[in-house]
Amino acid sequence: MPLLPAFPARSYAFTEYLPVKNFLSGEFKEGSTGQWLPVENPRHGKPMGQMTLSSAADVDAAVEGAKKAQVAWGRTPMRERAQVMLKLKMLMERDNEELSWLVSHENGKTFAEGKGDVDKGIECVEFAASLHMMADGGQLDVSRGVNCRLTHEPLGVVAGIVPFNFPVMVPLWMAPNALMAGNAFVLKPSEIVPYGAMKLAALLKEAGLPDGLFQVVNGQREVVEAIVDHPGIAAVGFVGSTKVAKILYARGAATGKRMLCLGSAKNHVIVVPDADLELTSSNIVASSYGCAGQRCMASSLVVAVGDVQPIVDAMADRVRKLKLGEDMGPVISAAARERITAYISGAEKLGAKVLVDGRGAAVPGNGGHWVGPTVLDHVTPDMPAGCEEIFGPVLSIVRVPTLEAAFALQNRSYYANGAAIFTTRGAVARAAVERLEAGMVGINVGVPVPREPFSFGGFNNSKFGHGDITGWDGFRFFSRPKKVTEKWAAASDASWMS
Ligand code: NAD
């Protein structure tokens, strides 16, 4: 039975998909609850399919199958593991268009944004596929006839729990590195967008990954908690909201698991008067409204220093020209639309000026969860729109008199995923690198997401746990270092101190 429609609509037309099942030991299976959850297409606001709901028993089955498969995989040379990743990359390229539409259908992104999700996912696969080519020199002759070396051992069965906003990329932040390290990987997709993971499971099977190494368990809180509590799972990577990240980090760590939990964001973008008008306004608008603002690296708060009115005007002009439905998709759900519009109205009530108002916007002839791009000026840092994550197409502008005040404001932020500055002065840029307290800093870049092999992760309440989730850090998170000291000395009295 095909998993997805044989000819997926290569357009924004409403497309129905077959039901999403779990992927356990190489087969698609229904969860044990017998219940199904509708999966909505946010552009049309109606169900495009449904997803099986699983219980803790399904997590047990996934871990059991994963454990068995991992034994041989853990002993498989890395170069052989890499062949699967190389094949996966080719298959993702072959099916890039289909995957991009799929992401667009389940998440509401524009096709170009769906393609961005897929392309960045491919980059993560490429990094993992190269790991065996990048031996990091963990070897030293420490004494006469004695050498020490470092190997990276698998942890066993590891897991990833992911959010709705990047259905393909975020699972690929974790799974390829975890598999390359010799682990089996259990994925809990977002129940809002489970199709991307189902397609990845099919592609990994086609790429030759042995059954049991990539297990997908679909569900909600019960499944997440069963994963975090499971004694057979050694490490969990979580990406989602801070509220959940914080709870799961503590819960998993209490079981002795290795936990890395990435959370929410409120990314401050400082604009100073010498900033280039075109570059600044175009980059900030792309960053704030791309993916309808539903990116943990979106510019959500502009900190306008001194007189930058021409840049604010240029941004507002660009925002007014964005075409809803073409340049920008819907938000994920009706609940998200309500939450976002409540932030706009709340800020207005507290004295913010609504420069561009996205409330009540719609795309004619379409249902869907639309919020138009919105700009709020004269927001203050204590307003909810000034300090909380809105996660929608709303840019708040806070006015400050000096660069020092801008740094101080950013440094007080509860979240600290990304931060950026727009300037043409090197000394100001350098000061920003030193003073901004965020995991990922941009200079004249609206979305400073590090490209592989640099790793992704924030500071403060945007991340719980040590290290980052992609790149080298991701590989280290899903492996454990073993130090080997060997003596092959001709002299019998050679010691490790000789
Ligand atoms: P979410 O926290 O609601 O859900 C994430 C995952 O946790 C899902 O798989 C969901 O099923 C599960 N979950 C939800 N509530 C739970 C609960 N009470 N107990 C256990 N599990 C639960 O996040 P979301 O709405 O899907 O995604 C948006 C959030 O993710 C935003 O805050 C965004 O900033 C964040 N995000 C962060 C990063 C990052 O790298 N820091 C990347 C992408 C998204």
Residues whose N, C-alpha, C, O or C-beta is under 5 A from the ligand:
A	BS01	NAD	I161 V162 P163 F164 K188 P189 S190 E191 G219 Q220 R221 V224 V239 G240 S241 T242 V244 L262 G263 S264 A265 C296 S462
